[in-house]
């Protein structure tokens, strides 16, 4: 059975260093999220891309943008920091075969390369900023089973009913690369901005976007 990869775009409005960054405009006036989703759609097709956010009211602008542009979106009702469970539930809403390939697409990397995303989906590991991160549904299931009874933050401990006195932090629930892989892939070292984390990154991203040719089929 050949099932296309499912690209899940991990997006939220809250960001400590640069709030609301995913909807900040780049040089062409379109938000960072549009650049990210457009590249995922170019790689895997519109029916195989879904934005995964949470039901936190702060994420309403993401839901509105997706609705306005015909992008599939899921607002998971669980804790925002439990990214692992968010991926688990969204992935299972669209795929059931354990060998299905799930591609994790971070929403603050607007310059991801379509060809690199294909390579990652085919089994190669590349920097997340450049080519995303892929794994099977079975890998995701195993990672969640391993971490299921441990919260990621004290707030999650309260939401899940875990006693603070027995609370054990598990960053893998929030940073799921650590739950899925024994090591991380180093970030690109070519000197260009790939990820928008700070105001300085954003300024550099606007400049880079002005010099970046549009995709052949601009979607949004």
N, C-alpha and C positions, 0 to 999 in steps of 0.2 A: 504494500500500500504506500503510495507516494502522496504525502500531504505537504503543501507548501509551508515554509516556516511562518510562524506567527510572531510579528514584531510588536512588542509591548513597550510603549513610550511611557516612561516613569516621570510624572510631572506633578508639581505642586506649586502653590504660590509662595508659601513660607520659605524664607531663606535668611539665615542669620546675617550673612555678609552683604547680600544684595537682594532685598525683598522684591517679590513680583518679577524676578528677572526673566522668567520664561515668556512673558508677554511684552518685554521691552522691545522696541522696534530697532531693526538694523538699518543699513543705509538705504534700502529700497522701501522702507516704511512698514515692512511686514515684521511681525514679532519673531523672536528666536524660535518659538514653538512651531511656527509655520515652516521655517527652514528645516527643522528637525523632522517633522512629519512628512514633509515633501520628499526628503531623501529616503525615508523608510518606504513610502509609497512607490517611489521610483525603483527601489530594490525588490519589493515583495508584492506590490499591487495593493489597491485600496481596501480590498476585502480581507487582507491579511495584516492589517495595521490597526491597533487599538490603543488609545491613550488611557492609561491607568492612573487615576487620581483618587482622592478620598472624598467622603461626604462632608468633610469639614467645610463650613460656610465660606471660609476664605478662598476655597477653590472654585467658587461659582463662576468667576471669569473664565476659567479654563473650560468648564462645561459649556458656557455660552459661546466661546470661540469655536469649539468643536461642533456644536449644533449649527452655528451659522455657516460652517464650511463643510458640512456633511462628513465629518470625521467620527468614526466610532469612538465612544468613550464610556468608561466604567467608573463609577464613583463608589469605591469600596467603603463600607460603613465602619470598618475597624480603625484601630489607632494608626495615625499617620506614620509613626516611626516603625511600624511593623511592615516593612516593605516586602519581606519574604512572604508573609501571608497574603499581602495584596497581589503579588505575582501569582501565587498558588491559585487563588480564587479566580482571577481574571483568566489565567491560562486554561483552567478547567472549564470555564464558560465557553471556550472556543475550540478546545482540543481534548480528545480522550485517549488517543493512542500513546502509550508510554514512550514510543520512539519519536514522537513529534518534536520538532526543533522549535524552541522558544528563543527569540532574540531580544535581549534587554537593551533598550535604547534610552539613554539618558537625555533629558530634555534641555540641558544647558550646553550641549555640544553641537553648534549649528553647522559645522563644516565637515561633518562625517562624509566619507567617500562611499558612493554606492557600490563600487567594485569591491571595496574592503568589506562591506557588509555581506556581500555574496560569499566572500572567502571565509568569513567568520561562520556564517550559517552552514557552510560545507565542512566545518570542523577545525578551521585554523583559529589560533588565538592571536589577536592583534590588540593594540591599545584601544580601550573602550571609547576614547574620544574620537578615534579615527575609524573604527570598524564595528563598534558595539561589542556585545558579549553574548554568546550563544550556549545553550545547554538543552538537554532533552527534558521532556515532561517527567520522566522517571527520575532524573537527577534532582529536579525541583521537589518532587514528592519526598525523596529521601532526605534532602536538606531540611525540609519543614518538619518531617517526623523527628529528626534528631534534635531540633530546637524547639519543638512545640510547647514544652512545659516550662520554658525559661523566657522571661520577658526581656525586652531590649532596653527599656528605660524604667525608672521608678514610676513615671506616670502610667506606663503600660502595665506595670505590676498591679497598680490599683485597678485599672480597667479590667484586667483579666482575673482579679480576685486573688492574686498571689500575695502572700504575707510579706511585708517589707522586711521583717526580721529574717526571712529565709530567701530574700531576693538575691539573685545572682545575675549580674549584668551579662548580656549576650549580644555584643555588637553585630553579630552575624544576622540577627533579625532585621537590622536596619541596613547594614552594608552586606548585601547578599553575595557579593563575590567571595567573601570569606567563608560563607556557608557552602558554596558550591565547588570551590577550587582550592588546592593546597597552596597556591601562590598567586600573586597579582602580576599583570603584564605592565611593565614600566610605561609611563606616559611618553608621547612623542618628544623628541629632543631637537626638532628642527628650528626651534626659536619662534615659531608662529603661535599665535593664540588659538587654542582649540576649545577650551572650556571657559565659560563665563561664570566666574565665582565672585569677582569683586568689581567695583566701579572701574578700576583700571583695566581689568579684563574686558569689560564692556566697551570702553573707549577703543581699545585695540580691535575688538571684534567688529565694531562699526566700520573702522578703516579697512579691515580685511574684507568685509562683506562688500564694500564698494568696489573692490578690485577682483571679486570672485564672479566669474561668468555664471549666468543663470543656467539651470538645468535645461535640457532640450525641451522638456514638457513641464513648464512651471504649473503647479497644481493650485496653489493658493495665493 
